[in-house]
Amino acid sequence: MLRIYRLSILFPAFLPFLTLSACAQKLPIDEGRMVIALPGAPVNVDPRVATDAYGEQILQMTHASLVGRDAAGEPLPDLAQRWESPDPLTYVFHLRPGLRFHDGRPLTSADVRYTFSWILDPVNRSPHRGLYRQVAAIETPDPRTVVFRLSEPFAPFLSTMVRGIVPAGSPARGYAPPVGAGPYKIDDLSPDGEAVLSAYDGYYGGPPAIRAVTVKFVPDSNVRFLELKMGSVNFTLNGVDPDLLPAAELAGRLVVEEGRGGNVTYLGFNLRDRALSDGRVRRAIALAIDRETIVRTIWKGHADLVSSILPPGSWALDPDLPAVPFDPARARRLLDDAGYPDPDGEGPLPRLRLTYKTSQNEVRRRVATVIQEQLRQVGISVEIQSLEWGTFFSDIKKGNFQVYSLTWVGIADPDIFHHAFHSRSAPPDGANRGGYSDAEIDRLTEAARREPSREKRREMYRRVQRILARDLPVFPLWAGRNLLVRDRRLMGFPLTPDESYAPVRAMRIVPVPLTPSDGGRR
């Protein structure tokens, strides 16, 4: 807290300097460029293998899919102008006429077939392969028609079609991404700096009004905020610490918007670990965490407590899930029962030692510090390891952790439960990183995939959520609200619960009088 306090004192002294600096040279927005700040650099920007939020957010601007999603997560046409499903095992997609990739090559059904065949090839070890296990064949009767044949009914199939299409023959090269067909093309990409994008005039929906976009990777929250104040950054979504939002609202240039969030932060456990394999230990950890205090003090109320990894508002969310209360006394009793008694009463020796991995995001580190202290109160010693994003995410995917914290971004279908908790969904075939296994979860998530009735699927997923609430392979913490800080001249960006960057294509820069009294929440 001391660091933030000092920073707030220094802001008045910095403001004249920032103002003079901003006036001394043209700002990017004055030249028609939007500059987005992301809190970290993407691990990968190939739609066939990218899994981290930062990579996905760039791909939402640069690569087009057969199917898109509306604000409610429902499918809508993208590259496919329309589709039909003549039977539960067949989906026929009809491509728009005249589609082209950024390099001018025509986009045809052969490119769609190649993209998904590449993902399905086990040699390529795509982390998305498990989503397409039901695809038995992909047919291309003509350049504008793609037919997917399934081995069994798969209810969330359309949601899996939100996957960027790449040209046939494209190799996977990580930071040399294959060209896409989205509204922006990637001109340059540096893993340690930024991605430079430019409007694609051949985009089927028409070229974006904002011709130039730079996506800067700025891990330090204070630097992000200072760049916003100076105008060298003019757009950040969930990139300003809640402590600094009041200062952002005071600036005449900046506008703060808040919307319902759908991204759920959770605490993950490695169930292969001797201590954490015991459900009593996992529940004791959950009972020892005072989530309400964290939301109030760190998130400043800009988050909502959750009991499931499904986002608030999901049609499959069980509204009657029991919340895990803050109950340190019960946590201590559970640790006693699990064989981890306090070795010295009120003395310094812990019952148990754990390592907690998190990113270098400032807010995430503060959350980790508070959780560290709360767990210390029940006798659990926690070592925090704050790692660079790529290293951190790599460790999580490898299962190299005891406890970690991440956020599920953009969950559109409750099939996430199969992807994250089915016993056969271990990386790279899924996201069951903690090694959880339960026969009933396997049975229910498999059955829900084959069930066409949404009502029946809802009941199955409610049973899944009750089992997970009992076992706690992960502990859902909160859903953060979406907080957009932008230059007031940037217009046309609707906040969506899944934090999508796809609407960037519809944005525009408008002349607005810059008067300090006009600043504030919109």
C-alpha positions in Angstrom: 0.0 0.0 0.0 2.9 2.4 0.7 4.0 2.3 -2.9 0.6 3.3 -4.2 0.3 6.0 -1.5 3.6 7.6 -2.6 2.7 7.4 -6.2 -0.5 9.2 -5.6 1.4 12.0 -3.8 3.8 12.3 -6.8 1.0 12.6 -9.4 0.4 16.3 -8.9 4.1 17.0 -9.3 4.2 14.9 -12.5 1.1 16.4 -14.1 2.7 19.7 -15.3 5.6 17.7 -16.8 3.2 15.2 -18.4 1.1 18.1 -19.9 4.2 19.9 -21.2 5.5 16.6 -22.7 2.2 15.9 -24.3 2.0 19.4 -25.8 5.6 19.3 -27.0 4.9 16.7 -29.6 2.0 15.2 -31.5 0.3 12.4 -29.7 -0.4 9.1 -31.6 -4.2 9.8 -31.7 -3.5 13.2 -33.3 -2.0 11.3 -36.2 -4.8 8.8 -36.4 -3.1 5.9 -34.5 -4.8 4.0 -31.6 -2.3 2.7 -29.1 -3.5 -0.2 -27.0 -1.6 -1.3 -23.8 -1.8 -5.0 -22.8 -0.5 -6.0 -19.4 1.7 -8.7 -20.9 3.1 -10.0 -24.2 1.4 -12.9 -26.0 3.0 -16.3 -25.8 1.9 -17.1 -29.3 -0.1 -15.4 -32.1 -1.0 -18.5 -34.2 -4.7 -19.3 -33.9 -3.9 -23.0 -34.1 -1.9 -23.0 -30.9 -2.4 -19.8 -29.0 -4.1 -20.2 -25.6 -3.2 -17.2 -23.6 -5.5 -14.2 -23.3 -3.0 -11.7 -24.9 -2.5 -13.8 -28.0 -6.2 -14.4 -28.4 -6.9 -10.6 -28.1 -4.5 -9.8 -30.9 -6.0 -12.6 -33.0 -9.5 -11.2 -32.5 -8.3 -8.2 -34.5 -6.2 -9.9 -37.1 -7.7 -13.3 -38.0 -11.3 -14.1 -39.1 -13.1 -17.3 -38.2 -15.9 -19.3 -39.8 -18.2 -18.2 -37.0 -18.1 -15.2 -34.6 -19.9 -14.5 -31.3 -22.3 -11.8 -30.3 -22.1 -10.0 -27.0 -24.2 -12.8 -25.4 -21.8 -15.5 -26.7 -24.2 -16.7 -29.4 -22.8 -17.7 -32.8 -23.1 -15.3 -35.7 -21.7 -15.3 -39.3 -18.1 -14.3 -39.9 -16.3 -15.9 -42.9 -19.2 -18.2 -43.3 -22.1 -16.3 -44.7 -24.5 -19.0 -43.5 -24.6 -22.6 -42.4 -27.0 -25.5 -41.8 -27.0 -28.8 -40.0 -29.1 -31.3 -41.9 -28.6 -33.8 -39.2 -26.8 -34.0 -35.8 -23.6 -35.3 -37.4 -23.3 -32.8 -40.3 -22.5 -29.1 -40.5 -22.3 -27.3 -43.9 -20.7 -23.9 -44.1 -21.1 -21.5 -47.0 -18.2 -19.0 -47.3 -18.8 -15.4 -48.4 -17.8 -14.6 -52.0 -14.5 -12.9 -52.7 -12.7 -13.6 -49.4 -8.9 -12.9 -49.4 -6.1 -13.2 -46.9 -3.9 -10.2 -46.1 -1.3 -11.2 -48.7 -4.0 -11.2 -51.5 -4.4 -15.0 -51.7 -8.0 -16.1 -52.1 -9.5 -17.7 -48.9 -11.3 -20.9 -49.9 -12.7 -24.1 -48.4 -9.2 -25.7 -48.8 -7.8 -23.2 -46.3 -10.5 -24.0 -43.8 -9.9 -27.7 -44.2 -6.1 -27.2 -43.8 -6.5 -25.1 -40.6 -8.6 -27.7 -38.8 -6.7 -30.7 -40.2 -3.5 -29.2 -38.9 -5.0 -28.8 -35.4 -6.3 -32.4 -35.5 -2.9 -33.9 -36.6 -1.3 -35.2 -33.3 2.1 -34.5 -34.7 1.5 -30.8 -34.3 0.5 -31.1 -30.6 -2.1 -28.3 -30.8 -3.6 -27.5 -27.4 -7.0 -27.2 -29.2 -7.0 -30.7 -30.6 -9.3 -32.0 -27.9 -12.0 -29.6 -29.0 -12.3 -31.3 -32.3 -12.2 -35.0 -31.4 -15.6 -35.5 -32.8 -14.6 -34.3 -36.3 -14.4 -37.5 -38.5 -14.0 -35.8 -41.9 -13.8 -32.4 -43.5 -15.1 -32.2 -47.1 -14.7 -29.4 -49.6 -17.2 -30.0 -52.5 -16.4 -26.6 -54.0 -14.2 -23.6 -53.1 -17.0 -21.9 -51.0 -18.4 -24.9 -49.2 -17.0 -26.8 -46.2 -18.7 -29.9 -44.7 -17.8 -31.2 -41.3 -18.8 -34.8 -40.6 -18.9 -35.7 -36.9 -18.4 -39.1 -35.3 -21.1 -38.3 -32.7 -23.4 -35.4 -31.9 -21.5 -32.5 -30.4 -23.7 -29.7 -29.0 -21.0 -27.0 -28.6 -19.7 -27.5 -32.1 -20.5 -24.1 -33.4 -18.6 -22.4 -30.5 -15.5 -24.3 -31.5 -15.6 -22.8 -35.0 -14.5 -19.4 -33.5 -10.9 -20.2 -34.7 -8.9 -18.1 -37.0 -8.4 -19.5 -40.5 -4.8 -19.5 -42.0 -3.7 -20.2 -45.6 -3.1 -23.8 -46.6 0.5 -24.9 -46.0 1.2 -22.3 -43.3 3.9 -23.5 -40.9 3.7 -22.8 -37.2 6.4 -20.3 -36.3 5.2 -18.6 -33.1 6.2 -15.0 -33.4 6.1 -15.1 -37.2 2.3 -15.5 -37.3 0.5 -16.9 -40.4 -1.4 -14.2 -42.3 -5.1 -13.9 -41.5 -8.2 -12.4 -43.1 -9.4 -10.1 -40.2 -9.8 -6.4 -40.2 -6.2 -5.7 -39.3 -2.9 -7.1 -40.6 0.2 -7.5 -38.6 3.1 -5.4 -40.0 5.5 -6.1 -37.2 5.6 -8.0 -34.0 8.2 -8.0 -31.2 7.8 -10.2 -28.2 9.5 -7.7 -26.0 7.8 -4.6 -27.3 4.7 -4.2 -29.5 2.6 -5.4 -32.4 2.1 -2.9 -35.2 -1.2 -3.4 -37.1 -2.6 -1.6 -40.1 -6.1 -1.6 -41.6 -6.8 -4.3 -44.2 -8.7 -2.8 -47.1 -9.8 -6.2 -48.4 -11.7 -7.1 -45.2 -15.1 -8.4 -46.2 -16.9 -6.1 -43.7 -15.1 -3.0 -45.0 -11.8 -1.5 -43.9 -11.7 -0.2 -40.3 -12.0 3.5 -39.8 -8.9 3.7 -37.6 -6.1 2.9 -40.0 -3.2 2.3 -37.6 -3.2 0.4 -34.3 -0.2 -0.3 -32.1 -0.5 -2.9 -29.3 2.2 -2.3 -26.7 3.1 -4.9 -24.1 3.5 -3.0 -20.8 3.7 -5.3 -17.8 4.3 -2.6 -15.2 0.9 -1.1 -14.1 2.4 2.3 -13.1 4.1 2.6 -16.5 0.8 1.8 -18.3 -0.9 4.5 -16.3 1.7 7.1 -16.9 1.6 6.4 -20.6 -2.1 6.9 -20.6 -1.6 10.2 -18.8 1.0 11.3 -21.4 -1.1 10.1 -24.3 1.5 7.7 -25.7 -1.2 5.0 -24.9 -4.8 5.9 -25.5 -6.7 2.6 -24.8 -6.5 -0.1 -22.2 -9.0 -2.6 -21.2 -8.6 -3.9 -17.6 -5.1 -2.4 -17.7 -5.4 0.3 -15.0 -5.2 -0.7 -11.3 -8.4 0.0 -9.4 -6.3 2.3 -7.1 -5.5 4.6 -10.0 -9.0 4.8 -11.6 -9.9 8.0 -9.7 -6.8 9.8 -11.0 -7.7 8.6 -14.5 -11.2 10.1 -14.2 -9.7 13.5 -13.3 -7.9 13.9 -16.6 -9.9 15.7 -19.3 -8.5 13.5 -22.0 -9.5 10.2 -20.5 -12.8 8.5 -20.1 -13.5 5.5 -17.8 -16.2 3.0 -18.6 -17.3 0.0 -16.5 -19.3 -3.0 -17.7 -20.3 -6.5 -16.5 -17.4 -8.9 -16.5 -17.4 -12.5 -17.6 -13.8 -13.5 -16.9 -13.4 -15.6 -13.8 -10.3 -15.6 -11.7 -9.5 -18.8 -9.8 -7.0 -20.5 -7.6 -5.6 -23.7 -9.2 -4.3 -26.7 -7.3 -1.9 -29.5 -8.3 -3.7 -32.6 -7.2 -0.6 -34.7 -7.9 1.0 -33.0 -4.9 0.8 -35.1 -1.7 -0.8 -32.4 0.5 -3.1 -30.9 -2.2 -4.4 -34.3 -3.3 -6.4 -34.2 -0.1 -9.7 -32.4 -0.5 -9.7 -31.3 3.1 -6.5 -29.3 2.5 -7.9 -27.6 -0.6 -11.1 -26.7 1.3 -9.1 -25.4 4.2 -7.2 -23.1 1.8 -10.5 -21.9 0.4 -12.0 -21.3 3.9 -8.9 -19.3 4.9 -9.2 -16.8 2.1 -11.3 -13.7 2.8 -12.4 -12.9 -0.7 -14.8 -10.1 0.3 -11.9 -8.1 1.8 -9.7 -8.6 -1.2 -12.5 -7.4 -3.6 -13.1 -4.4 -1.4 -9.5 -3.4 -0.7 -7.6 -4.4 -3.8 -10.3 -4.4 -6.5 -12.1 -1.4 -4.9 -15.4 -3.2 -5.4 -14.9 -3.7 -9.2 -15.4 -7.5 -9.0 -18.1 -10.0 -8.0 -17.7 -13.2 -5.9 -18.4 -16.4 -7.8 -18.8 -20.1 -7.0 -18.2 -21.5 -10.5 -15.8 -20.9 -13.3 -18.8 -20.2 -15.5 -19.2 -16.5 -16.0 -22.1 -14.6 -14.4 -25.0 -14.7 -16.8 -24.2 -18.0 -18.4 -27.3 -20.0 -19.2 -25.8 -23.1 -17.6 -24.7 -21.4 -14.3 -26.2 -23.0 -11.2 -27.5 -20.1 -9.1 -27.9 -22.3 -6.0 -24.2 -23.3 -5.6 -23.1 -22.9 -2.0 -20.6 -20.1 -1.5 -17.4 -20.9 0.4 -17.4 -18.7 3.4 -14.5 -17.1 5.2 -14.0 -19.4 8.2 -10.4 -19.7 9.4 -11.4 -21.7 12.5 -12.9 -24.4 10.3 -9.9 -24.3 8.1 -7.6 -25.1 11.0 -9.9 -28.0 12.0 -9.7 -29.4 8.5 -5.9 -29.2 8.5 -5.9 -31.1 11.8 -8.1 -33.8 10.3 -5.9 -34.0 7.2 -2.8 -34.7 9.4 -1.3 -31.2 9.4 -1.5 -30.1 13.0 0.1 -26.9 14.3 3.5 -28.1 15.4 4.1 -25.4 18.0 0.8 -23.7 18.9 1.2 -20.0 18.6 4.9 -20.4 17.5 6.3 -19.6 14.1 6.5 -23.1 12.7 3.9 -23.8 9.9 1.7 -26.8 9.5 2.4 -26.9 5.8 4.6 -25.1 3.2 3.4 -24.3 -0.3 4.6 -22.4 -3.4 2.1 -20.0 -5.1 2.9 -19.0 -8.7 1.6 -15.8 -10.3 2.5 -13.4 -13.1 4.3 -10.0 -12.6 1.0 -8.1 -12.9 1.1 -5.7 -10.0 -2.5 -6.4 -8.9 -2.0 -10.1 -9.1 1.1 -9.8 -6.9 -0.8 -7.8 -4.4 -3.6 -10.4 -4.3 -1.0 -13.1 -3.8 0.5 -11.2 -0.9 -2.8 -10.9 0.8 -3.6 -14.6 0.3 -0.1 -15.4 1.6 -0.9 -13.5 4.9 -4.4 -15.0 5.2 -3.0 -18.6 4.8 -0.3 -17.8 7.3 -3.1 -17.1 9.8 -4.1 -20.8 9.6 -0.6 -22.1 9.7 0.2 -22.5 5.9 3.5 -20.9 4.8 3.3 -19.6 1.3 6.3 -18.7 -1.0 5.2 -16.4 -3.8 6.9 -16.8 -7.2 6.1 -13.9 -9.5 7.2 -14.9 -13.0 7.4 -13.3 -16.4 4.1 -14.1 -18.2 5.6 -16.6 -20.8 7.5 -18.5 -18.1 4.6 -18.5 -15.7 2.1 -19.8 -18.3 4.6 -22.4 -19.6 5.0 -23.7 -16.0 1.2 -23.9 -15.5 0.7 -25.9 -18.7 3.5 -28.3 -17.8 2.0 -28.9 -14.3 5.1 -27.3 -12.7 3.3 -25.7 -9.7 1.6 -26.4 -6.4 -0.8 -23.4 -6.3 -1.4 -20.8 -9.0 -3.9 -18.2 -10.0 -5.2 -17.5 -13.5 -8.3 -16.1 -15.2 -10.6 -17.9 -17.6 -11.2 -15.5 -20.5 -14.0 -15.7 -23.0 -15.9 -18.8 -21.9 -18.8 -19.0 -24.3 -20.1 -22.6 -23.7 -20.2 -24.8 -20.5 -18.2 -27.4 -22.4 -15.3 -25.7 -20.7 -15.9 -28.3 -17.9 -14.8 -31.1 -20.3 -11.9 -29.0 -21.5 -10.7 -28.2 -17.9 -11.8 -31.2 -15.8 -12.2 -34.3 -17.8 -9.5 -36.9 -16.9 -8.4 -37.1 -20.6 -8.1 -33.3 -21.0 -4.5 -33.0 -19.6 -2.3 -30.6 -21.7 -1.7 -30.5 -24.6 -5.2 -32.0 -25.2 -7.0 -29.8 -22.8 -6.6 -27.6 -19.7 -6.9 -30.1 -16.9 -3.6 -28.8 -15.5 -4.0 -30.0 -12.0 -4.6 -33.7 -12.7 -8.2 -33.9 -11.5 -10.1 -37.1 -12.2 -13.6 -38.0 -11.3 -15.7 -40.7 -13.1 -19.0 -38.9 -12.7 -17.5 -35.6 -14.1 -16.2 -37.6 -17.1 -19.6 -39.2 -17.7 -21.6 -36.0 -17.3 -19.3 -33.8 -19.5 -19.3 -36.5 -22.2 -23.1 -36.9 -22.1 -23.7 -33.1 -22.2 -21.6 -32.8 -25.3 -23.9 -35.2 -27.1 -27.2 -33.8 -25.8 -28.9 -31.4 -28.2 -31.4 -30.1 -25.6 -30.2 -27.0 -23.8 -32.5 -27.7 -20.9 -31.0 -31.2 -20.4 -27.5 -29.9 -20.8 -28.2 -27.2 -18.2 -29.2 -29.9 -15.7 -26.1 -32.0 -16.4 -23.8 -29.0 -16.0 -25.5 -28.0 -12.7 -24.6 -31.5 -11.4 -21.1 -31.0 -12.7 -20.8 -27.7 -10.8 -22.1 -29.3 -7.6 -19.4 -32.0 -7.8 -16.7 -29.4 -8.5 -17.9 -27.3 -5.6 -17.6 -30.4 -3.4 -14.1 -31.4 -4.6 -12.6 -28.0 -5.3 -10.0 -29.0 -7.9 -9.9 -25.2 -8.4 -11.3 -22.5 -6.2 -13.3 -19.8 -8.2 -12.6 -16.4 -6.6 -14.3 -13.6 -8.5 -15.4 -12.2 -11.8 -13.7 -8.9 -12.5 -15.8 -6.1 -14.0 -14.5 -4.8 -17.3 -12.8 -1.4 -16.9 -12.0 0.5 -20.1 -9.8 3.6 -20.0 -9.7 5.4 -23.3 -9.0 8.8 -24.9 -12.4 10.5 -25.1 -11.9 10.9 -28.9 -12.0 7.1 -29.4 -15.6 6.0 -29.9 -17.6 2.9 -30.8 -16.1 0.3 -28.6 -18.8 -1.7 -26.8 -17.7 -3.5 -23.6 -18.6 -7.2 -23.7 -18.4 -9.6 -20.8 -15.8 -11.8 -22.5 -13.3 -8.8 -22.9 -13.3 -9.2 -26.7 -11.2 -7.0 -28.9 -13.2 -7.9 -32.0 -15.2 -4.6 -31.8 -12.0 -2.6 -32.3 -12.7 -2.8 -36.1 -15.8 -0.6 -35.6 -14.1 2.1 -33.7 -13.4 5.6 -34.9 -11.6 8.8 -33.9 -13.9 11.8 -33.5 -12.9 15.4 -32.6 -14.0 16.2 -29.1 -13.2 19.5 -27.2 -10.6 18.7 -24.5 -11.7 20.5 -21.4 -10.7 19.1 -18.0 -14.2 19.7 -16.6 -15.5 17.2 -19.1 -13.5 14.3 -17.7 -15.1 11.5 -15.8 -17.1 8.3 -16.1 -19.3 7.7 -19.1 
